[in-house]
Structure formats: C-alpha cells, structure tokens
Amino acid sequence: ALEQGVQFLVNHPHESWLLFTKAHENLNDELNKRAWRDTLPRFALRPSALDNKRYRRFAQFLKKQGLIRNTRPVTDYAIELP
C-alpha cells in the first residue's frame, strides 16, 4: 500500500496535492505547495527495499559526528521486507 501511494504521488503530483489540500485546507498555501513539490523527488519508489550500504554509511556518519559510540550491524535495527 505504501509503495502504491508513493507511486501515485510521484506520477500524479498535482492531483495528489489537490486531494491533500481538500483534506487539510489550512495547509493550502504557497509555502506548503512548494514543500510538496520539493519533497516528491525524495520519496523512495520502492520503500520496502532495504539499502544495507546506505544504512552502514549513515551509521558511520553518526559515529564520526559523535552522535553514537559504536556502529551496529544493520540487521540489528532493520529488516528486508518481502
């Protein structure tokens, strides 16, 4: 369902914006419209796909920044969904 939703957002950005603002009229302004448009390319087209390399790189970044003491195996905190 999540993957289908993301695909709809990406393939129908204007229609999805109209549906969103119909449900949340108080957010229908220029700032949110720009944020909506700018956010669309950031959605993963396959949100259930696990990118182990990316998780490892992020953990290394967190360690380098002093935000965590040690990195852990990705399998300790993420799983591949079917």
C-alpha positions in Angstrom: 0.0 0.0 0.0 2.8 2.4 0.9 4.6 1.7 -2.4 1.3 2.3 -4.4 0.8 5.5 -2.5 4.2 6.8 -3.3 3.9 5.8 -6.9 0.6 7.8 -7.1 2.2 10.8 -5.5 5.1 10.8 -7.9 3.0 10.0 -11.0 0.2 12.4 -10.2 1.7 15.3 -8.2 -1.0 17.9 -9.0 -3.9 15.5 -8.3 -2.3 14.3 -5.1 -1.8 17.9 -4.0 -5.5 18.7 -4.6 -6.5 15.6 -2.6 -4.2 16.6 0.2 -5.4 20.2 0.4 -9.0 19.1 0.2 -8.4 17.1 3.4 -6.2 19.7 5.0 -7.5 23.1 3.8 -5.5 25.0 6.5 -2.2 23.8 4.8 -3.2 25.1 1.3 -0.7 27.9 1.0 2.3 28.7 -1.2 4.9 27.5 1.3 3.3 24.1 1.7 2.8 23.9 -2.1 6.5 24.4 -2.7 7.4 22.0 0.1 5.1 19.4 -1.5 6.7 19.8 -4.9 10.3 19.8 -3.5 9.6 16.7 -1.4 8.3 14.5 -4.1 11.7 13.5 -5.6 12.8 12.4 -2.1 10.3 9.6 -1.9 11.7 6.1 -2.4 9.9 4.4 -5.3 10.5 1.1 -3.6 10.1 2.0 0.1 10.3 -1.7 1.2 13.7 -2.2 -0.3 16.5 -2.2 2.3 19.7 -0.5 1.3 22.3 -2.0 3.6 25.1 0.1 2.2 23.2 3.3 2.8 22.4 2.3 6.4 26.0 1.4 7.1 27.2 4.7 5.7 24.7 6.6 7.8 25.8 4.8 10.9 29.4 5.6 10.1 28.5 9.3 9.7 26.6 9.3 13.1 29.7 7.8 14.7 32.1 10.3 13.1 29.8 13.1 14.3 29.9 11.8 17.8 26.2 11.0 17.9 26.7 7.3 18.6 29.7 5.5 20.2 29.6 2.4 18.1 28.1 1.2 14.8 26.0 -1.9 14.9 25.1 -4.4 12.2 22.2 -3.2 10.0 20.4 -6.5 10.9 20.2 -5.3 14.5 17.8 -2.5 13.5 16.4 -3.1 10.0 14.9 -5.9 8.1 14.2 -6.7 4.4 10.5 -6.8 3.8 9.1 -9.4 1.4 
